[in-house]
Amino acid sequence: MLKDWSSAAIVPCSDVYAAKRFYTGTLGLPLAADHGDVFTLATGASRLNVYKSAYAGTNKANAVVWDAGGEVEAIAAELRAKGVTLDEYPEGFDAVRDGVHVKGDFRAIWFQDPDGNILHVNGGV
C-alpha cells in the first residue's frame, strides 16, 4: 500500500522561531517551505517537517535519525562547537567518547532540539 511512496519526518515545536533558528542555523538545514506555523527543511533526499504543537517535546524516543556514514565524529565536534549538548546512553556500547557512542565500527550521537525532541545521527567508519 505505501511501499512506493516517499516518507518524511515530522517533529512538533512550541516556538516556531526558536525551532527554525535551531534547524536552519545550528544544524544548517535549508528551508524548503515556510507556512507560518509549519515549515519544511531539506535534508538529503528527504524532508523534515516542523509544526507548532502544544505536545512538543513529549516524545521520549528518537524523533529523527540521519545516516551520516563515517562523518559522525566530525558532526559531533561541530555540534559541540555550536554549544549543543550531546546526550549519553552508554548501555550496550563499547565506549562513549566526547558524546560519540562506539560499538565496533558503528558510531552514534543523540542530542535534543529546543523542545527536547531527540535527534539521532549514526553511521560507520
Summary of the structure (lengths in Angstrom):
residues: 125
radius of gyration: 14.9
end to end distance: 35.3
largest distance: 43.9
contacts: 333
relative contact order: 0.21
helix: 19%
strand: 41%
